[in-house]
Amino acid sequence: GVYMMYLKFSDGTECLIPNAIWISSEYRKTLIIGHLSDAHLTKSGGDYDAMGYFMTNNEGTISALTYLMLKGVDLIVVSGDVADISSDASSYSAWIDFLIFTTLNDMPVYLGKGNHDDPPTMYAKYIAPPYFNVTIDDFELIFLDSGGDRGYPTMENLKWAEEVLANAEGKFKVFVVHHPPFTAWQWWQPGSQDPPFYGWVNGSVEEEQWTWTNGTHTETRTWTDFLYVSNAK
């Protein structure tokens, strides 16, 4: 099961940490991960769903968490922007309520940091350090910090990740980072045929380059053509 940790300090202060301990009945060689991102918790923000009903970000988040639990995943990973405003303590506090809900339903949840969680003052107070790792039997989950508008991890963060990898030999490695490392199109120039050409990165990592066409236009690309430098282009 998944358990809370209750701490009481000598000065009388108390702290409840939901989702603190996960005890499994077997050594896990497979792991089904439910992935969410961009919850953007806020008191008033929301949007209309496919059925035309208005749903706040908070309602959508708890709905998504419930859905993944019903689907029987082993754990849930949230890859950043857990709140819409980094200074909004109430949104991060709401996540504590959500984590109590998932904990009581024996579902471990790990939250990474996004650009809306930057600077991570409230995020670090309520959620987690800006970057951290979780070891689960045959798996190593590594959460990186891609900053705010920077859009990529620092060298210090990457050196830390290398140290984690050095101690994770033989394990499956799962990296979690908010900003995508690759882009599939020039989203800032809709309709442009300039590189990178519209389309998904569909080549093999073993290939140096690959070619595809949309019927009227053919291009050959490499991985470096698709490197996503930051959300500020």
PEPE-V394594 format. One record per backbone hydrogen bond with DSSP energy under -1.0 kcal/mol. NH is the residue of the N-H (numbers start at 1). CO is the residue of the C=O. E is the energy in kcal/mol with one decimal. If there is no record, write none. Layout:
BEGIN
nh = {NH | NH}
co = {CO | CO}
e = {E | E}
END
This chain:
BEGIN
nh = {3 | 5 | 7 | 9 | 12 | 15 | 17 | 20 | 21 | 23 | 34 | 36 | 38 | 40 | 41 | 47 | 49 | 52 | 55 | 57 | 60 | 61 | 62 | 63 | 64 | 65 | 66 | 67 | 68 | 69 | 70 | 71 | 72 | 73 | 74 | 75 | 76 | 77 | 78 | 79 | 84 | 88 | 89 | 92 | 93 | 94 | 95 | 96 | 97 | 98 | 99 | 100 | 101 | 102 | 103 | 104 | 106 | 107 | 110 | 112 | 117 | 118 | 124 | 125 | 126 | 127 | 128 | 132 | 134 | 136 | 138 | 139 | 140 | 141 | 142 | 143 | 144 | 151 | 158 | 159 | 160 | 161 | 162 | 163 | 164 | 165 | 166 | 168 | 171 | 172 | 174 | 176 | 183 | 187 | 189 | 192 | 202 | 207 | 210 | 212 | 214 | 219 | 221 | 225 | 226 | 228 | 233}
co = {21 | 17 | 15 | 13 | 9 | 7 | 5 | 3 | 3 | 1 | 75 | 77 | 80 | 81 | 82 | 55 | 53 | 49 | 47 | 45 | 56 | 57 | 58 | 59 | 60 | 61 | 62 | 63 | 64 | 65 | 66 | 67 | 69 | 68 | 32 | 32 | 108 | 34 | 110 | 36 | 41 | 85 | 87 | 88 | 89 | 90 | 91 | 92 | 93 | 94 | 95 | 96 | 97 | 98 | 99 | 100 | 103 | 102 | 76 | 78 | 114 | 115 | 120 | 121 | 122 | 123 | 123 | 143 | 141 | 139 | 28 | 136 | 172 | 134 | 174 | 132 | 176 | 146 | 154 | 155 | 156 | 157 | 158 | 159 | 160 | 161 | 162 | 165 | 168 | 138 | 140 | 142 | 226 | 185 | 186 | 189 | 200 | 204 | 221 | 219 | 217 | 212 | 210 | 222 | 223 | 181 | 230}
e = {-3.1 | -2.2 | -3.3 | -2.8 | -2.2 | -2.5 | -3.1 | -1.0 | -1.9 | -2.8 | -2.9 | -2.8 | -1.9 | -2.9 | -1.4 | -2.2 | -2.7 | -2.0 | -2.8 | -2.4 | -2.7 | -2.1 | -2.2 | -1.9 | -2.3 | -2.6 | -2.1 | -2.4 | -2.3 | -2.0 | -2.2 | -1.5 | -1.0 | -1.5 | -2.4 | -1.5 | -2.3 | -3.0 | -2.7 | -2.5 | -2.3 | -1.9 | -1.3 | -1.3 | -2.5 | -1.7 | -1.2 | -1.0 | -1.4 | -2.1 | -2.8 | -2.0 | -1.9 | -2.4 | -2.4 | -2.4 | -2.0 | -2.7 | -2.5 | -3.5 | -1.2 | -1.2 | -2.7 | -1.1 | -2.6 | -3.0 | -1.3 | -1.1 | -2.6 | -2.9 | -1.5 | -2.3 | -3.0 | -3.1 | -3.0 | -3.0 | -2.7 | -1.3 | -2.0 | -2.6 | -2.0 | -2.0 | -2.1 | -1.7 | -2.0 | -2.6 | -2.0 | -1.7 | -2.0 | -3.1 | -3.0 | -2.9 | -2.2 | -1.7 | -1.8 | -2.1 | -1.2 | -1.3 | -2.1 | -2.0 | -2.0 | -2.4 | -2.6 | -1.1 | -1.8 | -2.6 | -1.4}
END
